[in-house]
């Protein structure tokens, strides 16, 4: 077996223990437990079995139930990850019990200490989930069950996962009411864990790039394989009101190459099957950064297994960027093109920014925005662009080290900026 695959499985095993330890820490905070273990925790409170033993039983039940929603072809296709759920369930349940025993000393006396313990547990769980996603070799039964349901009913993974977690919490409450005459084991900590873990996962995930070489993951996007040798591509990321699109138009005209900006809307609609009006309204933004993080907080599936509509759009545009760059020299405005094309030698990465006063002047004079609304609109669109870029790339938008040229179009003219980029372009020919 490839040593890198072995390393990935070892990483997955480590992440499984970290997840279990995080869940145990959250549970020991005495403010409830995570949604995924809410049912098993409540069951352990009025039966002889431990939370870990009930976790094994419930996960194996998920494995059995999955068969009722899978076709024969799906079973054949996913046989290995399907069967892997069994040893994973056994390990996960065992790890939870081991972790609960290891934390025998954790008995927070005050509400403040309970909140601190809960916060530490959420961070530990997030670290484990991010590591599990990085390993990307298997899925736990809960996530696999959600994936099967989402495929069967053609619903977005994130929303099915959210509904699944809510259902588990409701079931835990009902079991507690039925057998203990009150709600125990489900408290504010359950809600806090559900809301807090996802954003922490998103925050810590970029730091795991340090182990990419160890498990043989390229630190540049997969698009590196789509070489653009012979073509020079200029990517322009820009703050709203900095004139990035106008600069792209000037460059395309000066260099005799094609500009890709609004053209992506039609191309993305054709490739993804998403309505053009939806793309126009939602492109380069995400409806709620916080909600996206929550919905994807424990998605151990590969990207293609759990795409939301926004994810489908991003993947479609990414493929178009790769195809265009491999086909011809061009100017590409926005769409995270600097990240998607990676560190290829013939990609010129430009970031345009401007002071607020200059941006407002351009928005009023050239974009037709009302004076009283210009500043608010600039800040709104820039927030959307930041959230979109950082969510999909894990990199900081506007970070100087990511670009070849940082151009302040509030102090230099677009014509001067065009001349600078043109000079670099011609030297690469």
C-alpha positions in Angstrom: 0.0 0.0 0.0 1.2 3.5 -0.8 2.9 5.0 2.2 1.0 8.3 1.7 -2.3 6.4 2.0 -1.1 4.7 5.2 -0.2 8.2 6.5 -3.7 9.5 5.6 -5.3 6.6 7.5 -3.1 7.2 10.5 -4.0 10.9 10.4 -7.7 9.9 10.2 -7.3 7.7 13.3 -5.6 10.5 15.2 -8.4 12.9 14.1 -11.0 10.3 15.3 -9.4 10.3 18.8 -9.3 14.1 18.9 -12.9 14.3 17.9 -13.8 11.9 20.7 -11.7 13.8 23.2 -13.4 17.0 22.2 -16.8 15.5 22.6 -15.8 14.2 26.0 -14.6 17.6 27.0 -17.8 19.2 25.9 -19.8 16.6 27.8 -17.8 17.0 31.0 -18.6 20.8 30.9 -22.0 19.7 32.1 -23.8 22.1 29.8 -25.0 19.4 27.4 -23.1 17.6 24.7 -22.6 17.9 20.9 -25.6 17.3 18.7 -24.2 14.1 17.2 -23.8 12.5 20.6 -26.9 14.0 22.3 -29.0 10.8 21.9 -26.2 8.5 23.1 -25.4 10.7 26.1 -29.0 10.7 27.2 -29.3 7.0 26.7 -26.2 6.5 28.9 -27.8 8.4 31.7 -30.6 5.9 32.3 -29.2 2.6 31.1 -26.1 0.5 32.1 -24.3 1.2 28.8 -21.8 4.0 28.4 -22.0 6.9 25.9 -19.2 5.2 23.9 -21.1 1.9 23.8 -24.3 3.6 22.7 -22.3 5.5 20.1 -21.1 2.2 18.6 -24.7 0.8 18.6 -26.2 3.9 17.0 -23.6 4.2 14.3 -24.0 0.6 13.4 -27.7 1.2 13.2 -27.0 4.0 10.7 -24.9 1.6 8.7 -27.9 -0.8 8.4 -30.4 1.9 7.6 -28.2 3.3 4.8 -28.9 0.2 2.8 -32.6 1.1 2.5 -31.7 4.3 0.7 -28.9 3.1 -1.5 -29.2 1.4 -4.9 -27.2 -1.7 -5.8 -24.9 0.3 -8.0 -24.3 2.8 -5.2 -23.4 0.0 -2.8 -21.0 -1.5 -5.3 -19.4 1.9 -6.0 -19.1 2.9 -2.3 -18.5 -0.6 -0.8 -15.1 0.3 0.7 -16.2 3.5 2.5 -19.5 1.8 3.4 -17.7 -1.1 5.1 -15.1 1.1 6.7 -17.9 2.7 8.8 -18.0 -0.5 11.0 -14.4 -0.3 12.3 -14.7 3.5 12.5 -17.8 3.2 14.7 -16.0 0.7 17.0 -13.0 3.0 17.3 -15.0 6.1 17.8 -17.1 4.7 20.6 -14.1 3.2 22.3 -12.2 6.5 22.0 -15.1 8.4 23.6 -15.2 6.1 26.6 -11.4 6.3 27.0 -11.6 10.1 26.8 -14.4 10.2 29.4 -12.2 8.2 31.7 -9.2 10.3 31.0 -11.1 13.4 32.0 -12.4 12.0 35.3 -10.8 15.0 37.1 -12.8 17.5 35.0 -15.7 18.6 37.3 -16.3 22.3 36.7 -17.9 23.8 39.8 -19.0 27.3 38.6 -20.9 28.3 35.5 -17.9 30.3 34.3 -15.7 27.2 34.5 -18.3 25.2 32.7 -18.3 27.8 29.9 -14.5 27.7 29.7 -14.5 23.9 29.5 -17.2 24.0 26.8 -15.1 26.5 24.8 -12.0 24.3 25.1 -14.0 21.2 24.1 -15.4 23.0 21.0 -11.9 24.0 19.9 -10.6 20.5 20.4 -13.5 19.1 18.4 -12.9 21.6 15.6 -9.2 20.7 15.4 -10.2 17.0 15.0 -12.8 17.7 12.4 -10.4 19.9 10.3 -7.8 17.1 10.6 -10.3 14.5 9.5 -11.2 16.6 6.4 -7.5 16.9 5.6 -7.0 13.1 5.8 -10.1 12.6 3.5 -10.0 8.8 3.4 -13.2 7.8 5.1 -16.5 9.0 6.6 -18.1 8.4 10.0 -21.5 6.7 9.9 -23.5 9.8 10.8 -22.0 11.8 7.9 -22.2 8.8 5.5 -25.9 8.4 6.4 -26.6 12.1 5.7 -24.7 11.8 2.4 -26.9 8.8 1.4 -30.1 10.7 2.3 -29.0 13.8 0.4 -28.2 11.8 -2.7 -31.4 9.8 -2.5 -33.6 12.9 -2.2 -31.3 15.2 -4.2 -31.0 17.8 -1.4 -28.0 19.8 -0.4 -25.8 18.0 2.1 -25.4 20.9 4.5 -29.1 21.4 5.0 -29.7 17.6 5.4 -26.9 17.5 8.0 -28.5 20.4 9.8 -31.9 18.7 9.8 -30.2 15.5 10.9 -28.5 17.1 13.9 -31.7 18.9 14.9 -33.6 15.6 14.8 -31.0 13.9 17.0 -31.4 16.7 19.6 -35.2 16.5 19.5 -35.0 12.7 19.9 -32.6 13.2 22.9 -35.1 15.6 24.5 -38.0 13.1 24.0 -36.0 10.2 25.4 -35.1 12.3 28.4 -38.7 13.4 29.0 -39.9 9.8 28.6 -37.4 8.1 30.9 -36.2 10.8 33.3 -39.2 13.1 33.7 -37.3 16.1 32.5 -34.8 17.3 29.9 -31.3 16.3 30.9 -28.1 16.1 28.8 -29.4 18.7 26.4 -28.7 22.3 27.4 -27.3 25.5 26.1 -23.9 23.9 25.5 -25.5 21.7 22.8 -26.6 24.8 20.9 -23.3 26.6 21.5 -21.4 23.6 20.2 -23.6 23.4 17.1 -23.0 27.1 16.3 -19.3 27.5 17.3 -17.5 24.4 16.0 -18.1 25.1 12.3 -16.5 28.6 12.2 -13.6 27.3 14.3 -13.0 24.5 11.8 -12.9 27.1 9.0 -10.5 29.2 10.9 -8.0 26.4 11.8 -8.1 24.5 8.5 -5.6 26.7 6.6 -2.9 25.9 9.3 -3.1 22.2 8.4 -1.5 23.0 5.0 1.8 22.4 6.8 1.2 18.7 6.6 0.3 18.6 2.9 3.7 17.4 1.8 3.7 14.6 4.4 0.4 13.2 3.0 1.2 14.3 -0.5 -1.3 17.0 -1.1 0.0 19.7 -3.5 0.1 23.1 -1.8 -1.2 24.7 -5.0 -4.6 24.0 -6.5 -5.3 20.9 -8.6 -5.4 23.2 -11.6 -1.6 23.2 -11.7 -2.1 20.0 -13.7 -3.8 22.1 -16.4 -0.6 23.7 -17.6 -0.9 27.0 -19.4 2.5 26.9 -21.0 2.6 29.2 -24.0 -0.2 31.4 -22.7 0.1 34.4 -20.3 -2.9 35.0 -18.0 -3.5 38.2 -16.0 -5.7 37.9 -13.0 -7.2 41.0 -11.4 -8.6 40.9 -7.9 -10.1 44.1 -6.8 -11.9 46.2 -4.2 -15.2 47.6 -5.3 -14.7 51.0 -6.8 -11.0 50.5 -7.6 -11.7 50.2 -11.3 -10.5 46.6 -11.7 -13.0 45.8 -14.5 -12.1 49.0 -16.4 -8.4 48.2 -16.0 -9.2 44.7 -17.4 -10.9 46.3 -20.4 -7.9 48.5 -21.1 -5.4 45.6 -20.8 -7.5 43.4 -23.1 -7.6 46.2 -25.7 -3.9 47.1 -25.4 -2.7 43.5 -25.5 -5.2 42.2 -28.1 -6.4 39.4 -25.8 -9.8 38.5 -24.4 -11.3 39.8 -21.2 -13.3 37.4 -19.0 -15.5 38.9 -16.4 -19.3 39.0 -17.0 -18.8 36.4 -19.6 -18.4 33.9 -16.8 -22.1 34.2 -15.9 -23.2 32.6 -19.2 -20.4 30.1 -19.2 -21.0 29.0 -15.6 -24.7 28.7 -16.3 -24.0 26.4 -19.2 -21.5 24.2 -17.2 -23.4 24.0 -13.9 -27.0 24.1 -15.0 -27.7 26.9 -12.5 -30.0 29.7 -13.6 -28.3 32.8 -14.9 -30.3 35.1 -12.6 -29.2 33.2 -9.5 -25.5 33.5 -10.7 -25.9 37.2 -11.3 -27.3 37.7 -7.8 -25.0 35.3 -5.8 -21.8 35.1 -7.8 -18.6 36.0 -5.7 -20.6 36.1 -2.5 -22.0 33.6 0.0 -25.5 34.2 1.6 -24.1 33.8 5.1 -20.5 33.2 6.0 -21.5 32.0 9.5 -24.3 29.7 8.1 -21.9 28.2 5.5 -19.4 27.4 8.3 -22.2 25.8 10.4 -23.5 23.7 7.5 -20.1 22.4 6.6 -18.7 22.0 10.1 -18.5 18.2 10.0 -18.5 17.4 6.4 -15.9 14.7 6.0 -17.0 13.9 2.5 -14.9 14.9 -0.5 -16.0 18.2 -2.0 -18.1 16.5 -4.8 -20.1 14.6 -2.3 -21.5 17.6 -0.4 -21.8 20.5 -2.7 -24.3 23.3 -2.1 -25.5 25.4 -5.0 -22.8 28.0 -4.2 -20.2 25.3 -4.2 -21.4 23.9 -7.5 -21.1 27.5 -8.9 -17.5 27.9 -7.6 -16.4 24.5 -9.0 -18.0 25.3 -12.4 -16.2 28.7 -12.6 -12.9 27.1 -11.4 -13.1 24.6 -14.3 -13.9 27.3 -16.7 -10.9 29.4 -15.5 -8.6 26.3 -16.0 -10.0 25.6 -19.5 -9.7 29.3 -20.6 -6.1 29.6 -19.2 -5.1 26.4 -21.0 -6.6 27.6 -24.3 -5.5 31.2 -24.6 -3.8 34.3 -23.1 -6.4 36.4 -21.4 -7.4 38.8 -18.6 -9.6 37.3 -15.9 -11.3 39.6 -13.4 -12.2 38.2 -9.9 -13.5 34.6 -9.4 -10.5 33.7 -7.2 -8.5 33.1 -10.4 -5.3 34.0 -8.7 -5.8 31.0 -6.3 -7.3 28.6 -8.9 -4.3 29.0 -11.3 -1.8 28.6 -8.5 1.9 29.5 -8.9 2.3 28.9 -12.6 5.1 31.0 -14.2 3.0 32.7 -16.7 0.2 34.0 -14.4 0.4 37.7 -13.5 -1.6 38.3 -10.3 -2.8 41.9 -9.7 -4.8 43.3 -6.8 -6.4 46.7 -7.2 -7.4 48.8 -4.2 -8.2 52.4 -3.5 -8.9 54.8 -0.6 -12.6 55.2 0.2 -12.9 58.7 -1.1 -11.5 57.8 -4.5 -13.7 54.6 -4.6 -16.8 56.6 -3.8 -16.0 59.1 -6.6 -15.6 56.4 -9.1 -18.8 54.6 -8.0 -20.8 57.9 -8.3 -19.2 59.1 -11.6 -18.7 55.9 -13.5 -21.0 53.3 -11.9 -24.0 55.6 -11.5 -24.5 54.9 -7.7 -26.1 57.6 -5.7 -23.8 59.7 -3.5 -25.5 58.9 -0.2 -25.4 55.1 -1.0 -21.8 54.8 -2.4 -19.9 54.2 0.9 -22.4 51.7 2.2 -22.4 49.8 -1.2 -18.6 49.7 -1.3 -18.3 48.2 2.2 -21.1 45.7 1.5 -19.6 44.4 -1.7 -16.1 44.2 -0.3 -17.4 42.2 2.7 -19.0 39.8 0.3 -15.8 39.4 -1.7 -13.7 38.9 1.4 -16.1 36.2 2.7 -16.3 34.4 -0.6 -12.6 34.4 -1.3 -11.5 33.4 2.2 -14.2 30.7 2.5 -13.3 29.0 -0.7 -9.5 29.5 -0.7 -8.6 29.6 3.0 -6.3 32.5 2.2 -6.5 36.2 3.2 -8.0 38.4 0.5 -5.7 41.3 -0.4 -2.7 39.8 1.2 0.3 41.4 -0.6 2.3 38.1 -0.7 -0.3 36.5 -2.9 0.1 38.9 -5.7 2.7 40.2 -8.1 1.4 43.8 -8.2 -0.6 45.7 -5.6 -2.0 48.8 -7.4 -3.5 51.8 -5.5 -5.8 53.1 -8.2 -6.7 56.0 -6.0 -3.2 57.5 -6.4 -2.2 56.2 -9.8 -4.3 56.3 -13.0 -5.7 53.2 -14.6 -3.6 54.1 -17.7 -0.4 54.0 -15.6 -1.5 50.8 -14.0 -2.2 49.4 -17.5 1.3 50.3 -18.6 2.9 48.6 -15.6 1.1 45.4 -16.2 1.6 45.5 -20.0 5.4 45.8 -19.4 5.4 42.7 -17.3 3.2 40.8 -19.7 5.4 41.5 -22.7 8.5 40.3 -20.8 6.8 37.0 -20.3 6.1 36.5 -24.0 
